[in-house]
Amino acid sequence: MAKVQVEEVNKALQVEFQAGVNYVTFTCQMTKYLSFLQRRFVQEGGKIVVRRVDSLNQLGEYDAIVNCSGMDASSLVGDDQMSPIRGQVIKVSTSASAAG
């Protein structure tokens, strides 16, 4: 941020910051975005398989896996120390040449 911008923030918030950073980003409504991505995936020939998975070893036959295990994720890897916090995980396998 320019010095004058930092000064404006300091005055408005009654603080004494020395510097600041601002940036442009985006947000999206995930339920709508995920529905869009799912439709697009299927339209492009993707196949969605919904099934119970008890071990990550069961997933070797798939090229891409979207993990939606949520609160029960620790049982997939047998790790009682694992605790869910938040986030999204996607496992993607590809050849070394495709990865660049």
PyMOL commands that set and color helices and strands:
alter all, ss='L'
color gray80, all
select helices_A, chain A and resi 3-13+30-43+56-59+70-77+96-99
alter helices_A, ss='H'
color red, helices_A
select strands_A, chain A and resi 64-67+89-92
alter strands_A, ss='S'
color yellow, strands_A
deselect
rebuild
show_as cartoon
